[in-house]
Amino acid sequence: MAEDDAQKTEEPTSKKRDKARKKGNVANSTEIKNLGLIFTAAIGIALMAPSIMRDITQVLVRFLETPENIPTDFEHLRLVLGNLMRDMGMIMWPFFGIMVLSAIGFNVVQVGLLWAPKKIKPELSKISLIKGVKKKFSMATIVEFLKGIVKLGITALVSFSLALPLLGDVTLIPDMDFSLVLERIYWITLWLLAGTLMVMTALAALDLLYTRYSYTKSLRMTKQEVKDEHKESEGDPQVKTRIKKLRYERAQQRMMAAVPEADVVITNPTHYAVALEYKSETMAVPKLIAKGIDSLALNIREVAEEHDVPIVENPPLARALYATVELEEEIPEEHFLAVAEVIGYVMRLKGEIPSRPSENGN
């Protein structure tokens, strides 16, 4: 296992990350979620606690001021407790609702919207006593346990250090008015949350960095895995080369089959050959239907000779047409004059237009 990890030197590809995400394997920091919940709780208490305490006081005041009026028989007591729980729930539900939304929101902020049914799909392989015991007593679990103890200790130390000044007269709380007791609890709670937030912010930042590093490390790939993935997504290079070669050969066959339809082949004379087609009745401009160099140029000339296609030597024009014109493209304007002279020469040879005096030897 250690040897396999040592070979995983390549950063995970986007495809590997996407596969892991679909399985529900994402870099999710627990400390960030905890920080979000505590931050939400602090804001909620700071904004909502006064009204919550006022409502709770109104609900509890009748029990605290006139406890002798509380019925003690089972049926009435059950009814009173049911009403109390309902009233308390109505008072507290906005706060707890915000906490639930916060938990969901901070999770979405970290990993985005994620639907991974494979994560919750029941698998028999997961139901293993041996694996469960190994997981409970693994090194990662022990490290997390120790981290929790250290985190709890630091948080308690900082929080109580901030709240300690408010605990100086704690012995007087039993003699205070109930509303003052709630107010004192309110301020103590805020100071405890402030201290917790200070510690949790630092821990969350460190945990986020560590979680993302650990996540990326767990997805690292060997060089062979990267090559295999590339082959899978892009195709085997050997197969692609073979396909490219076949396409080239077929394109050459089609091109050579078009040479007999040419009206003229212009050569270098030995290194370049381009075949032009020009049907004055249907074409406004000549079109290049075949071209090649060296052995392919030789083949074009041989086919042209077999089918009595005129061959004209014009090295500059042959090289220029080969370099600037693709198959099945019309001749560009800059070559009109030179090509027109060649086409005219061929047409005069065929008797399609009158010969010039110089070409008749006069």
C-alpha positions as CSV (number, residue, x, y, z in Angstrom):
1,M,0.0,0.0,0.0
2,A,2.8,2.4,0.9
3,E,4.5,1.5,-2.4
4,D,1.3,2.3,-4.3
5,D,1.0,5.7,-2.6
6,A,4.6,6.5,-3.4
7,Q,3.9,5.9,-7.1
8,K,0.9,8.3,-7.0
9,T,2.8,11.4,-8.0
10,E,0.4,13.0,-10.5
11,E,-2.3,15.5,-9.5
12,P,-5.8,14.2,-10.0
13,T,-7.4,15.0,-13.3
14,S,-10.8,16.8,-13.6
15,K,-12.3,13.5,-14.7
16,K,-11.0,11.7,-11.6
17,R,-12.4,14.6,-9.4
18,D,-15.8,14.4,-11.2
19,K,-16.0,10.6,-10.6
20,A,-15.2,11.0,-6.9
21,R,-17.8,13.8,-6.6
22,K,-20.5,11.6,-8.2
23,K,-19.7,9.0,-5.5
24,G,-20.1,11.6,-2.8
25,N,-16.4,11.8,-2.1
26,V,-15.7,15.5,-1.6
27,A,-13.4,17.8,0.4
28,N,-15.8,18.6,3.3
29,S,-14.4,20.2,6.4
30,T,-16.3,19.4,9.6
31,E,-14.8,22.4,11.3
32,I,-16.2,24.8,8.7
33,K,-19.7,23.4,9.4
34,N,-19.1,23.7,13.1
35,L,-17.9,27.2,12.8
36,G,-20.9,28.1,10.6
37,L,-23.3,26.7,13.2
38,I,-21.7,28.5,16.1
39,F,-21.5,31.7,14.1
40,T,-25.2,31.4,13.3
41,A,-26.0,30.6,16.9
42,A,-24.2,33.7,18.1
43,I,-26.0,35.9,15.6
44,G,-29.3,34.3,16.4
45,I,-28.9,34.6,20.1
46,A,-27.7,38.2,19.8
47,L,-30.7,39.2,17.7
48,M,-33.4,36.9,18.9
49,A,-32.6,36.1,22.5
50,P,-34.2,39.2,24.0
51,S,-37.6,38.5,22.5
52,I,-37.2,34.8,23.1
53,M,-36.5,35.4,26.8
54,R,-39.4,37.8,27.1
55,D,-41.7,35.1,25.6
56,I,-40.3,32.4,27.8
57,T,-40.7,34.6,30.9
58,Q,-44.4,35.1,30.1
59,V,-44.8,31.3,29.7
60,L,-42.9,30.4,32.9
61,V,-44.0,33.2,35.1
62,R,-47.2,31.5,36.2
63,F,-45.3,28.4,37.2
64,L,-42.7,30.4,39.2
65,E,-45.0,32.9,40.9
66,T,-47.9,30.6,41.7
67,P,-46.6,27.0,41.7
68,E,-49.3,26.0,44.2
69,N,-51.9,26.4,41.4
70,I,-50.3,23.7,39.2
71,P,-52.5,20.6,39.2
72,T,-50.7,17.5,40.4
73,D,-53.0,14.8,39.1
74,F,-51.7,12.9,36.1
75,E,-54.2,14.0,33.5
76,H,-54.0,17.7,34.3
77,L,-50.3,17.5,34.7
78,R,-49.9,15.9,31.3
79,L,-52.1,18.6,29.8
80,V,-50.1,21.4,31.4
81,L,-46.7,19.9,30.3
82,G,-48.1,19.4,26.8
83,N,-49.1,23.0,26.5
84,L,-45.8,24.1,28.0
85,M,-43.8,22.1,25.4
86,R,-46.0,23.4,22.6
87,D,-45.5,27.0,23.7
88,M,-41.8,26.6,24.1
89,G,-41.6,25.0,20.7
90,M,-43.5,27.9,19.1
91,I,-41.1,30.3,20.7
92,M,-37.9,28.4,19.8
93,W,-38.7,27.1,16.3
94,P,-37.5,30.1,14.4
95,F,-34.1,29.8,16.0
96,F,-33.7,26.1,15.4
97,G,-35.0,26.5,11.9
98,I,-32.3,29.0,11.2
99,M,-29.7,26.6,12.6
100,V,-30.9,23.8,10.3
101,L,-30.8,26.1,7.3
102,S,-27.3,27.2,8.3
103,A,-26.1,23.6,8.5
104,I,-27.4,23.0,5.0
105,G,-26.1,26.3,3.7
106,F,-22.5,26.0,4.9
107,N,-22.4,22.5,3.5
108,V,-23.5,23.8,0.1
109,V,-21.0,26.6,0.3
110,Q,-18.2,24.1,0.7
111,V,-19.1,21.5,-1.9
112,G,-22.0,23.0,-3.9
113,L,-25.2,21.2,-4.7
114,L,-24.5,17.5,-4.6
115,W,-26.6,14.5,-5.4
116,A,-24.8,11.3,-4.8
117,P,-27.2,8.3,-4.3
118,K,-24.3,5.9,-4.3
119,K,-23.2,7.4,-1.0
120,I,-26.4,6.2,0.7
121,K,-26.9,3.0,-1.3
122,P,-26.9,0.0,1.0
123,E,-24.0,-2.4,0.3
124,L,-23.4,-5.7,2.0
125,S,-19.6,-5.0,1.9
126,K,-20.2,-2.1,4.2
127,I,-21.8,-4.3,6.8
128,S,-18.7,-5.9,8.2
129,L,-17.8,-6.3,11.9
130,I,-14.1,-6.5,11.3
131,K,-14.0,-3.5,9.0
132,G,-16.1,-1.6,11.6
133,V,-13.7,-2.4,14.4
134,K,-10.7,-1.5,12.3
135,K,-12.4,1.8,11.4
136,K,-13.1,2.6,15.0
137,F,-9.6,2.0,16.1
138,S,-7.7,3.2,13.0
139,M,-5.0,5.8,13.3
140,A,-7.2,8.4,11.6
141,T,-9.9,7.9,14.3
142,I,-7.4,8.2,17.1
143,V,-6.0,11.4,15.6
144,E,-9.5,12.8,15.3
145,F,-10.2,11.9,18.9
146,L,-7.1,13.6,20.1
147,K,-7.9,16.6,18.0
148,G,-11.3,16.8,19.6
149,I,-9.9,16.8,23.1
150,V,-7.4,19.5,22.3
151,K,-10.0,21.6,20.5
152,L,-12.4,21.2,23.5
153,G,-9.7,22.2,26.0
154,I,-8.6,25.3,24.1
155,T,-12.2,26.4,23.4
156,A,-13.2,25.9,27.1
157,L,-10.1,27.8,28.3
158,V,-10.6,30.8,26.0
159,S,-14.4,30.9,26.4
160,F,-14.4,30.8,30.2
161,S,-11.6,33.3,30.4
162,L,-13.8,35.8,28.6
163,A,-16.9,34.9,30.6
164,L,-15.2,34.7,34.0
165,P,-15.7,38.4,34.8
166,L,-19.5,37.9,34.6
167,L,-19.4,35.0,37.1
168,G,-18.1,37.0,40.0
169,D,-21.5,37.4,41.6
170,V,-22.9,34.0,40.5
171,T,-23.8,33.3,44.1
172,L,-26.4,36.1,44.0
173,I,-28.3,34.7,41.1
174,P,-30.8,32.7,43.2
175,D,-31.9,36.0,44.8
176,M,-32.3,37.8,41.5
177,D,-35.5,38.5,39.6
178,F,-36.1,35.9,36.9
179,S,-35.8,38.4,34.1
180,L,-32.4,39.5,35.4
181,V,-31.3,35.9,35.6
182,L,-32.2,35.4,31.9
183,E,-30.4,38.6,31.1
184,R,-27.3,37.4,32.9
185,I,-27.4,34.0,31.1
186,Y,-27.8,35.9,27.9
187,W,-24.6,37.9,28.3
188,I,-22.6,34.9,29.6
189,T,-23.8,32.9,26.6
190,L,-22.7,35.6,24.2
191,W,-19.2,35.8,25.8
192,L,-18.9,32.0,25.7
193,L,-19.9,32.0,22.0
194,A,-17.4,34.8,21.3
195,G,-14.5,32.8,22.7
196,T,-15.7,29.7,20.9
197,L,-15.8,31.6,17.6
198,M,-12.3,32.9,18.1
199,V,-10.9,29.3,18.5
200,M,-13.2,27.7,15.9
201,T,-12.2,30.3,13.3
202,A,-8.5,29.4,13.6
203,L,-9.2,25.7,13.8
204,A,-11.6,25.8,10.8
205,A,-9.0,27.6,8.6
206,L,-6.4,25.0,9.4
207,D,-8.8,22.1,9.0
208,L,-10.0,23.5,5.6
209,L,-6.4,23.6,4.3
210,Y,-5.7,20.1,5.7
211,T,-8.9,18.6,4.4
212,R,-8.3,19.9,0.8
213,Y,-4.7,18.8,0.9
214,S,-5.7,15.3,2.2
215,Y,-8.5,15.1,-0.3
216,T,-6.3,15.9,-3.2
217,K,-3.6,13.5,-2.0
218,S,-6.1,10.7,-1.7
219,L,-7.1,11.3,-5.4
220,R,-3.5,11.4,-6.7
221,M,-2.8,9.1,-9.7
222,T,0.1,7.1,-11.0
223,K,1.6,8.0,-14.3
224,Q,0.0,4.8,-15.8
225,E,-3.4,5.8,-14.5
226,V,-3.1,9.2,-16.2
227,K,-2.1,7.5,-19.5
228,D,-4.9,5.0,-19.2
229,E,-7.5,7.8,-18.6
230,H,-6.1,9.8,-21.5
231,K,-6.5,6.7,-23.7
232,E,-10.0,6.2,-22.5
233,S,-11.1,9.7,-23.1
234,E,-9.1,10.5,-26.2
235,G,-8.8,7.1,-27.7
236,D,-5.7,4.8,-28.1
237,P,-3.0,6.8,-30.0
238,Q,-2.1,3.8,-32.1
239,V,-5.7,3.3,-33.1
240,K,-6.0,7.0,-33.9
241,T,-2.9,6.9,-36.0
242,R,-4.2,3.9,-37.9
243,I,-7.5,5.6,-38.5
244,K,-5.7,8.8,-39.7
245,K,-3.6,6.7,-42.0
246,L,-6.6,5.0,-43.5
247,R,-8.4,8.3,-44.0
248,Y,-5.3,9.7,-45.7
249,E,-5.0,6.7,-48.0
250,R,-8.7,6.9,-48.9
251,A,-8.4,10.6,-49.6
252,Q,-5.4,9.9,-51.9
253,Q,-7.4,7.2,-53.7
254,R,-10.3,9.6,-54.3
255,M,-7.8,12.3,-55.5
256,M,-6.1,9.9,-57.9
257,A,-9.5,8.8,-59.2
258,A,-10.2,12.5,-60.1
259,V,-7.0,13.0,-62.1
260,P,-8.5,11.6,-65.3
261,E,-11.1,14.4,-65.1
262,A,-8.4,17.1,-65.1
263,D,-7.9,19.4,-68.0
264,V,-4.2,20.0,-67.3
265,V,-1.5,18.9,-64.9
266,I,1.1,21.5,-64.1
267,T,4.5,20.1,-62.9
268,N,7.8,21.2,-61.4
269,P,8.7,19.0,-63.5
270,T,9.7,16.2,-61.1
271,H,9.0,17.3,-57.5
272,Y,5.6,18.9,-57.8
273,A,2.4,18.2,-59.7
274,V,-1.1,19.8,-59.5
275,A,-4.1,18.8,-61.5
276,L,-6.6,21.5,-62.5
277,E,-10.1,21.1,-63.8
278,Y,-11.9,23.7,-65.9
279,K,-15.2,23.3,-67.6
280,S,-16.0,26.6,-69.2
281,E,-19.7,25.8,-69.6
282,T,-20.3,25.2,-65.8
283,M,-17.2,26.7,-64.0
284,A,-16.3,30.3,-63.7
285,V,-12.9,29.6,-62.2
286,P,-10.5,26.5,-62.5
287,K,-10.5,24.2,-59.6
288,L,-7.6,22.1,-58.1
289,I,-8.6,18.5,-57.9
290,A,-5.2,16.8,-57.1
291,K,-1.8,17.7,-55.9
292,G,1.4,15.9,-54.7
293,I,5.1,16.0,-54.3
294,D,7.8,13.5,-55.2
295,S,6.3,9.9,-55.5
296,L,2.7,11.2,-55.4
297,A,3.6,13.8,-58.1
298,L,5.0,11.0,-60.2
299,N,1.8,9.0,-59.8
300,I,-0.3,12.0,-60.8
301,R,1.8,12.4,-64.0
302,E,1.6,8.7,-64.8
303,V,-2.2,8.7,-64.5
304,A,-2.4,11.9,-66.5
305,E,-0.3,10.3,-69.3
306,E,-2.5,7.2,-69.3
307,H,-5.6,9.3,-69.8
308,D,-4.1,11.8,-72.2
309,V,-4.4,14.7,-69.8
310,P,-2.0,17.5,-71.0
311,I,1.0,18.1,-68.8
312,V,2.6,21.5,-68.7
313,E,5.9,22.3,-67.0
314,N,5.7,25.5,-65.0
315,P,7.8,25.2,-61.8
316,P,6.9,28.5,-60.1
317,L,3.2,28.1,-60.7
318,A,3.2,24.4,-59.7
319,R,4.9,25.2,-56.4
320,A,2.7,28.2,-55.7
321,L,-0.5,26.3,-56.4
322,Y,0.6,23.4,-54.2
323,A,1.4,25.7,-51.3
324,T,-1.7,28.0,-51.4
325,V,-4.6,26.0,-52.8
326,E,-6.3,23.0,-51.1
327,L,-8.1,20.1,-52.8
328,E,-11.5,21.1,-54.3
329,E,-10.7,24.8,-53.9
330,E,-10.9,27.3,-56.7
331,I,-7.8,29.1,-57.9
332,P,-7.3,32.4,-56.0
333,E,-7.3,35.7,-57.8
334,E,-3.5,36.2,-57.6
335,H,-2.9,33.1,-59.8
336,F,-5.7,33.9,-62.4
337,L,-3.4,35.3,-65.1
338,A,-0.8,32.5,-64.9
339,V,-3.4,29.7,-64.8
340,A,-5.4,31.4,-67.6
341,E,-2.3,31.3,-69.9
342,V,-1.8,27.6,-69.1
343,I,-5.5,26.8,-69.7
344,G,-5.5,28.9,-72.9
345,Y,-2.4,27.0,-74.1
346,V,-4.1,23.7,-73.5
347,M,-7.3,24.7,-75.2
348,R,-5.4,25.9,-78.2
349,L,-3.6,22.5,-78.3
350,K,-7.0,20.8,-78.3
351,G,-8.3,23.1,-81.0
352,E,-11.0,24.5,-78.8
353,I,-9.8,28.0,-79.5
354,P,-7.6,29.4,-82.4
355,S,-3.9,29.1,-82.1
356,R,-1.6,32.1,-81.8
357,P,0.7,32.8,-84.7
358,S,3.8,32.0,-82.7
359,E,2.3,28.6,-81.7
360,N,1.7,27.7,-85.4
361,G,5.3,28.4,-86.2
362,N,4.4,31.6,-88.3
